Amino acid sequence: MNRIRTGAVRTAALVTVLGLSQLVQAQQATGPMWTQLSPPQNVNGGSPAPAPRLFQSTAYDPATNRMVVFGGATQDFGNLGVYNDTWVLTNADGTGGTSAWVQLTPSGTPPAPRFGAGAVYDPGSNELIVFGGATYDFTGPCPPSIDPGFTNDVWILTGANGLGGTPAWTHVTPAGTPPDPRRSGAVVYDSANNRLILFGGNEACGVSNDVWVLTNANGLGADTPTWTQLTPTGPLPAARGEIGSAGVYDASDNMLIIFGGQGNSADFNDLWALSNANGLGGDPVWTQQNPVAGPPPARHAHTVTYDPVDNVLMVIGGVDFTDTQFRGDVWWLWNASGLASTPRNWTPLIFSGAGPLPRAGHGVIYHHQTDRRATIFAGASCTPCSGLNDVWVFSGFDLVLFDPLSASVHIDENTRSFTVKGHFSLASGESIDPVTQPVTFQLGGFATTIPAGSFTQKHNGSYRFAGTINGVPLDATIRPHRGGYNVWFDGAGVSNLPAANPVTVGLWIGNNGETVQVTATFN
């Protein structure tokens, strides 16, 4: 996925599900789950659904619950083809009626077929704003002596949700010096200020970490759309590409948040936030975020969603740097902006039943609606690496905090060992099963996940694990007590234990858990 052409010379991809989900699929009856949508028809006639594809542009109109899809590539190797068609999926989150595909037939000259274009939706004008992308698979040499197929043009599609008149394409020529041509950069939109924000992406001979703002991005009004490059202060994220669906915008805090992506020699699993991301309100500043538990494994060609109501981030799928290990995990991060006082822990979401993962190069939309939120479309599973055209909805993942979690901590600095004793209760109607659910334990900077299936249940109802996880010997017990559970965790030889108070303790069983700050004893 780092270069679409690399699949031509690689052997069949090893599809690996990471994140423990398949260990509990057959056993876990409730909780997060995937549901496949089966749109019955293209209501305009013709092809019943978009052709299989990956690296398409995906946007969402929450007011009408419609997903807009533009372009994409046919596959990840071989006879690569590209599209410039536009489709709308009605009832995109699976609610409000039967979902259906509608192919738009816009007037005007369309953009050239392409993949990896950035696209955002302006709900006020019902416009899709498209930037850049690649029109074919450039194979060198570098620096290129011919057109490498990478673009930096801007297009606007009116009537993008398929309602309110005939859609029409318009090629926009912004003022100012434009970004270098690229594909698969993170593109987000500040609808309140009508500003498109761009970070990074794949260029013909490398990757970038620059930030650009396109003002008056929807082209309406008297002002000409204009490109301006931002010059953030502070340490900068490393240059990276294949992050086109892995950047999100926190409008209330004017913050661009990115996770992961692919560098020149490795993938990333770092989390960064850019303040004043739209170029207003002060100097933009990059800050690396460091949640205390996790992070997810490094990846690229994944998707990231942001929920502004709950201030949470969700990471879905992707692939590793070698393009052989496709991710089948879903991760959740509370307090994604880092500005709230609530804990910040990466939590793997464990889902039941069949699902669409692993895959990469897919699109995602997100709607804050009870129980049914994330919808993914297309991508590639690389068995073989041809595009997909299926639609899946992720639901049932409202997380519940333990009520409450308490703990006492003893740390032996000489042996780098610890003992943690605690208690938690469950919210009404909630349950845990450490036998079939992963158990994540955190003590300061040390965090580890005991995989599902590792605990055994004793005759007295308690759960017990004794073994070594990532080189650390652990002994853990979870025992029912007075309407809740007592817990004990002992470990030794830990290199990154806390050295001073207060100390953060976290415990997550399945999708439920919490963190608490306590005063530890040291010797």
C-alpha positions in Angstrom: 0.0 0.0 0.0 3.0 2.3 0.4 3.4 2.2 -3.4 0.6 0.6 -5.2 3.0 -1.1 -7.6 4.9 -3.0 -4.9 2.3 -5.8 -4.9 3.4 -6.8 -8.4 6.6 -8.4 -7.1 5.5 -9.6 -3.7 4.3 -13.0 -2.9 0.7 -13.6 -1.7 0.1 -11.4 1.3 -0.1 -13.0 4.8 -3.4 -11.8 6.2 -3.0 -11.5 10.0 -5.7 -10.5 12.4 -4.2 -8.5 15.2 -6.0 -7.3 18.3 -7.3 -10.5 19.7 -10.8 -10.3 18.1 -11.0 -13.7 16.6 -10.1 -15.4 19.9 -13.5 -14.4 21.2 -15.7 -14.2 18.1 -17.3 -17.6 18.7 -17.7 -17.1 22.4 -18.8 -13.5 23.0 -22.5 -13.0 22.7 -22.9 -9.2 23.1 -20.9 -6.0 22.6 -19.5 -4.4 19.5 -20.3 -6.1 16.2 -20.1 -5.6 12.5 -23.2 -5.8 10.3 -22.9 -6.0 6.5 -25.3 -3.8 4.5 -26.6 -5.2 1.3 -27.8 -2.2 -0.8 -30.2 -3.8 -3.3 -29.9 -1.7 -6.3 -28.7 1.4 -8.1 -31.9 3.4 -8.2 -30.8 5.2 -11.4 -30.4 1.9 -13.2 -27.2 0.6 -14.6 -24.6 -1.1 -12.4 -26.1 -2.1 -9.1 -23.1 -0.8 -7.0 -19.7 0.8 -7.3 -17.1 -1.5 -8.9 -14.6 -2.9 -6.4 -11.9 -0.3 -5.4 -9.5 1.0 -2.8 -8.1 4.4 -2.0 -11.3 6.0 -3.0 -12.5 9.4 -1.6 -15.2 9.1 1.0 -17.3 11.8 2.7 -20.5 12.0 4.7 -23.6 14.2 4.9 -25.0 13.6 8.4 -28.2 15.6 7.8 -29.4 13.1 5.1 -27.4 10.1 6.3 -25.7 9.8 2.9 -22.2 8.6 2.1 -20.5 10.1 -1.0 -17.8 8.1 -2.8 -15.5 9.4 -5.6 -12.9 7.6 -7.7 -10.4 5.1 -6.4 -8.1 2.4 -7.8 -9.2 -1.1 -9.1 -6.4 -3.0 -7.3 -3.1 -2.9 -5.6 -0.9 -4.5 -8.3 -1.0 -5.7 -11.9 -3.3 -4.0 -14.3 -4.1 -1.0 -12.2 -7.1 1.0 -13.2 -8.6 4.2 -11.8 -12.1 5.7 -11.6 -13.7 9.1 -11.6 -17.3 8.1 -11.0 -19.4 9.4 -8.1 -21.8 7.3 -6.0 -24.1 8.0 -3.0 -25.1 5.5 -0.5 -28.5 6.3 1.1 -29.2 5.4 4.8 -25.4 4.9 5.1 -25.4 3.9 8.7 -28.0 1.2 8.2 -30.9 3.2 9.8 -33.8 5.1 8.4 -34.7 2.5 5.7 -33.0 0.2 3.3 -29.6 1.4 2.1 -29.3 1.9 -1.7 -26.6 3.0 -4.1 -27.2 5.9 -6.4 -24.7 6.7 -9.2 -24.6 10.4 -9.8 -24.3 11.7 -13.4 -22.9 15.2 -12.9 -22.8 17.8 -15.7 -19.6 19.5 -16.6 -16.1 18.1 -17.3 -15.2 15.7 -14.4 -11.8 15.4 -12.8 -9.4 12.9 -14.4 -9.7 9.4 -12.9 -7.6 9.1 -9.8 -7.0 7.4 -6.5 -5.9 8.8 -3.1 -7.6 12.1 -3.6 -8.6 14.1 -0.5 -12.3 14.9 -0.3 -14.4 16.8 2.2 -18.1 17.6 2.4 -19.5 21.1 3.0 -23.0 20.6 4.5 -23.9 24.2 4.1 -23.6 24.2 0.3 -24.0 20.4 -0.4 -20.6 20.4 -2.1 -17.8 17.8 -2.3 -14.4 19.5 -2.4 -11.7 17.3 -3.9 -7.9 17.9 -3.8 -5.1 16.0 -5.6 -4.7 12.3 -6.0 -2.8 10.2 -8.5 -4.0 9.5 -12.0 -1.8 6.4 -12.5 0.8 4.3 -10.8 4.2 6.1 -11.2 7.1 3.7 -11.3 10.1 6.1 -11.5 12.7 7.2 -12.2 13.2 9.8 -9.5 13.3 12.7 -9.9 10.8 12.2 -12.6 11.5 13.5 -16.1 7.9 13.0 -17.1 4.5 13.7 -15.6 4.4 11.2 -12.7 0.6 11.3 -12.5 0.4 13.1 -9.1 -2.0 16.1 -9.0 -2.6 19.1 -6.9 -5.8 20.4 -8.6 -9.0 21.3 -6.8 -12.5 20.3 -7.9 -16.0 21.1 -6.5 -19.0 18.9 -7.0 -22.3 20.7 -6.4 -25.4 18.7 -5.4 -23.0 16.1 -4.0 -25.5 14.2 -1.9 -27.7 13.6 -4.9 -30.5 15.9 -3.7 -31.5 19.4 -4.7 -30.8 19.4 -8.4 -28.4 18.1 -11.0 -24.8 17.7 -9.6 -22.1 19.6 -11.5 -18.3 19.5 -11.6 -16.3 22.7 -11.5 -12.5 22.9 -11.8 -11.2 25.6 -9.3 -8.0 27.5 -9.7 -7.0 28.8 -6.3 -4.7 31.8 -5.8 -1.4 31.4 -4.0 1.3 28.8 -4.4 -0.3 25.4 -4.2 1.0 22.3 -2.4 3.2 20.0 -4.3 1.2 17.3 -6.2 0.4 14.3 -4.0 -2.0 11.6 -3.0 -3.1 10.1 0.3 -2.5 13.1 2.5 -4.8 13.8 5.4 -7.5 16.3 4.3 -10.1 17.7 6.7 -12.5 20.6 6.6 -13.5 23.4 8.9 -17.0 24.1 7.8 -17.5 27.0 10.1 -14.7 29.0 8.5 -14.9 27.3 5.1 -11.2 26.1 5.2 -9.7 22.9 3.9 -6.7 21.7 5.8 -4.0 19.3 4.3 -1.2 17.4 6.0 1.5 15.2 4.5 0.9 12.6 1.8 2.7 10.6 -0.9 4.5 12.6 -3.6 6.1 11.1 -6.7 9.5 10.4 -4.9 8.8 10.6 -1.2 6.5 11.6 1.6 5.9 15.0 3.3 4.9 16.5 6.6 3.8 20.0 5.5 0.5 21.7 6.4 -1.6 23.8 4.0 -4.9 25.7 4.3 -7.2 26.4 1.4 -9.4 29.4 2.4 -12.9 29.9 0.9 -12.6 26.3 -0.1 -16.2 25.9 -1.4 -15.6 28.6 -3.9 -18.7 30.6 -3.0 -18.8 34.3 -2.3 -16.6 37.1 -3.5 -13.3 35.8 -2.2 -11.1 33.5 -4.4 -10.0 30.2 -2.8 -6.4 30.7 -1.8 -3.6 28.4 -0.7 -1.5 29.3 2.4 1.3 27.1 3.9 1.4 27.0 7.7 4.7 27.0 9.5 3.9 25.2 12.8 6.3 25.6 15.8 7.6 22.9 18.1 8.8 19.3 17.1 7.1 18.2 13.9 5.7 14.8 13.0 8.0 12.8 10.8 7.1 13.0 7.1 4.6 10.3 6.1 2.1 9.1 3.5 -0.7 6.7 3.2 -2.5 8.7 5.9 -5.4 9.9 3.7 -8.1 8.6 6.0 -6.2 8.9 9.2 -6.5 12.6 10.0 -9.5 14.2 11.8 -10.6 17.7 12.7 -11.8 18.7 16.2 -13.8 21.8 15.3 -14.5 23.0 18.8 -10.7 23.1 19.6 -9.5 24.0 16.1 -7.2 20.9 16.1 -6.0 18.5 13.5 -5.3 15.1 15.0 -3.4 12.4 13.1 -2.4 8.8 13.9 0.1 6.5 12.1 1.0 6.5 8.5 4.0 5.3 6.5 7.5 6.9 6.5 10.4 6.1 4.2 11.7 3.2 6.3 9.0 2.3 8.8 5.3 2.8 9.7 4.2 4.9 12.7 1.8 4.5 15.6 2.3 7.9 17.0 -0.5 10.4 17.8 -0.1 14.2 17.0 -2.3 17.2 17.4 -1.9 20.5 15.6 -3.5 23.5 17.4 -4.8 26.5 15.5 -4.9 24.1 12.6 -7.0 26.3 10.3 -4.5 29.1 10.5 -6.7 31.2 12.8 -6.4 32.0 16.5 -2.7 32.0 16.9 0.5 30.2 15.7 -0.1 26.6 14.9 1.8 24.2 17.2 2.4 20.5 16.8 2.2 18.4 20.0 2.9 14.7 20.3 0.2 13.0 22.3 1.2 10.2 24.7 -1.8 8.2 26.0 -0.7 6.0 28.9 -1.9 2.7 27.6 -1.4 1.2 24.1 -0.7 2.3 21.5 -2.1 0.3 18.6 0.5 -1.4 16.4 2.1 0.8 13.7 0.2 0.9 10.4 -0.7 2.7 7.2 -3.7 2.8 4.8 -6.0 2.7 7.9 -8.9 4.8 8.9 -9.5 7.1 11.9 -12.8 8.6 13.0 -13.4 11.3 15.6 -16.5 11.8 17.8 -16.8 15.4 18.8 -19.6 14.7 21.3 -17.5 12.1 23.3 -14.1 13.4 22.3 -13.0 10.0 21.2 -10.9 8.6 18.4 -11.3 5.2 16.7 -8.7 3.5 14.5 -9.8 0.7 12.1 -7.7 -1.7 10.2 -4.7 -0.9 7.9 -1.5 -2.8 7.0 2.1 -2.9 8.1 5.1 -1.4 6.4 5.8 -4.6 4.4 2.2 -4.7 3.1 1.9 -8.3 4.3 0.2 -8.1 7.7 -3.3 -6.7 7.4 -4.8 -5.3 10.6 -8.0 -6.7 11.9 -8.2 -4.6 15.0 -10.3 -1.7 16.2 -9.0 0.8 18.8 -10.7 3.4 20.9 -9.1 6.5 22.6 -10.9 8.6 25.2 -10.0 12.3 25.5 -8.6 12.3 22.0 -7.8 16.0 22.1 -5.9 15.7 25.3 -7.6 18.8 26.7 -10.1 17.2 29.1 -9.2 15.9 32.5 -10.4 12.4 31.8 -7.9 9.5 31.4 -6.3 8.8 28.0 -6.0 5.1 27.3 -5.9 3.2 24.0 -8.4 0.4 24.3 -8.9 -2.5 21.8 -12.5 -3.0 21.0 -13.4 -6.7 20.9 -16.2 -7.5 18.5 -18.4 -10.6 18.2 -19.5 -12.4 15.1 -18.2 -12.1 11.5 -16.7 -8.9 10.2 -15.0 -7.2 7.3 -11.5 -7.0 8.7 -8.6 -7.3 8.1 -8.3 -4.8 5.3 -6.6 -1.6 4.2 -7.2 1.3 1.8 -10.9 1.5 2.9 -13.0 4.5 3.4 -14.9 5.4 6.6 -17.7 7.7 7.7 -18.8 8.3 11.3 -22.1 9.4 12.8 -22.6 10.0 16.5 -25.8 8.0 16.8 -26.7 5.6 19.6 -25.4 2.1 18.8 -24.6 2.5 15.1 -21.8 4.8 14.2 -18.9 3.8 11.9 -19.5 2.7 8.3 -16.6 1.4 6.2 -16.6 0.9 2.4 -14.3 -1.0 0.0 -10.5 -1.3 0.5 -8.5 -4.4 -0.1 -7.9 -7.6 1.9 -5.1 -8.7 -0.4 -6.2 -12.3 -0.9 -5.4 -11.3 -3.7 -5.0 -7.5 -3.5 -8.0 -6.5 -5.6 -10.5 -3.9 -4.5 -13.6 -4.7 -2.5 -17.0 -3.0 -2.7 -18.8 -4.2 0.4 -20.3 -2.0 3.1 -20.2 -2.7 6.9 -21.5 -0.9 9.9 -19.8 -1.1 13.4 -22.2 -0.8 16.3 -22.8 -1.6 19.9 -19.6 -0.1 21.3 -20.6 2.4 23.9 -18.0 1.7 26.5 -18.9 1.5 30.2 -16.6 2.6 33.0 -16.1 0.5 36.1 -18.0 2.1 39.0 -15.7 2.8 40.8 -12.1 1.5 40.5 -9.9 1.7 43.6 -6.4 0.4 44.1 -3.4 0.3 46.4 0.1 0.0 44.9 3.5 -1.1 46.2 6.6 -0.7 44.0 10.0 -2.3 44.8 12.5 -0.1 42.9 15.4 -2.5 43.5 13.8 -5.5 41.8 11.5 -3.5 39.5 8.5 -5.4 40.8 5.0 -4.3 41.9 1.9 -5.4 43.7 -1.4 -3.9 43.0 -4.6 -4.7 44.9 -7.9 -3.2 44.0 -11.7 -3.4 43.7 -14.3 -2.4 41.1 -18.0 -2.7 40.7 -19.9 -2.9 37.4 -22.6 -0.6 36.2 -26.2 -2.0 36.3 -26.7 -4.7 33.6 -23.0 -5.0 32.7 -20.9 -8.1 33.0 -17.3 -9.3 32.4 -15.8 -12.7 31.4 -12.0 -12.7 31.7 -11.9 -16.2 30.2 -13.2 -15.0 26.8 -12.1 -11.3 27.0 -8.7 -9.7 26.9 -7.6 -8.0 30.1 -5.5 -4.8 29.9 -3.6 -3.7 32.9 -1.7 -0.4 33.3 0.7 0.9 36.0 2.1 4.3 35.1 4.0 3.9 31.8 3.8 0.1 31.9 0.8 -1.4 30.1 0.2 -4.9 29.0 -2.7 -6.9 27.5 -3.3 -10.5 28.6 -5.0 -12.1 25.6 -8.5 -13.6 25.7 -8.4 -17.2 26.6 -5.4 -16.8 29.0 -7.4 -16.7 32.3 -8.9 -19.8 33.8 -11.9 -19.9 36.1 -11.6 -21.6 39.5 -14.4 -23.4 41.4 -14.8 -20.4 43.7 -15.7 -18.2 40.7 -12.3 -16.4 40.7 -10.2 -16.0 37.5 -6.5 -16.7 37.5 -3.6 -16.0 35.1 0.1 -16.8 35.7 2.6 -16.4 32.9 4.9 -14.1 31.0 3.7 -11.3 28.7 6.2 -9.4 26.6 9.0 -10.7 28.9 7.3 -9.6 32.1 6.3 -12.4 34.6 2.7 -11.6 35.7 0.4 -13.2 38.3 -3.2 -11.9 38.2 -6.4 -12.8 40.0 -9.9 -11.4 39.6 -12.3 -12.6 42.3 -16.0 -11.8 42.9 -16.5 -9.9 46.2 -19.4 -7.9 47.6 -21.3 -7.2 44.4 -18.0 -6.4 42.6 -14.6 -7.8 42.1 -11.3 -7.8 44.0 -8.2 -7.8 41.8 -4.5 -8.6 42.4 -1.7 -8.0 39.9 2.0 -8.9 40.7 4.8 -8.4 38.2 8.6 -8.3 38.2 11.5 -7.0 36.1 9.5 -4.1 34.7 11.8 -1.3 33.2 9.3 1.5 33.0 7.5 1.5 36.4 6.6 4.9 37.9 9.3 6.6 40.0 7.1 9.1 41.9 3.5 9.8 42.9 0.8 10.1 41.9 0.6 6.8 40.0 -2.0 5.9 37.4 -3.6 2.4 37.6 -5.8 1.2 34.7 -7.8 -2.0 34.2 -9.9 -2.9 31.1 -11.7 -6.2 30.7 -13.2 -6.5 27.3 -14.6 -3.1 26.4 -15.2 -2.0 30.0 -12.7 -0.4 32.3 -11.3 2.7 34.0 -8.2 4.4 35.3 -7.5 5.9 38.7 -4.7 7.9 40.2 -3.4 6.7 43.6 -0.5 7.3 46.0 1.9 4.3 45.9 4.4 3.1 48.5 8.0 2.7 47.3 11.0 0.9 48.8 
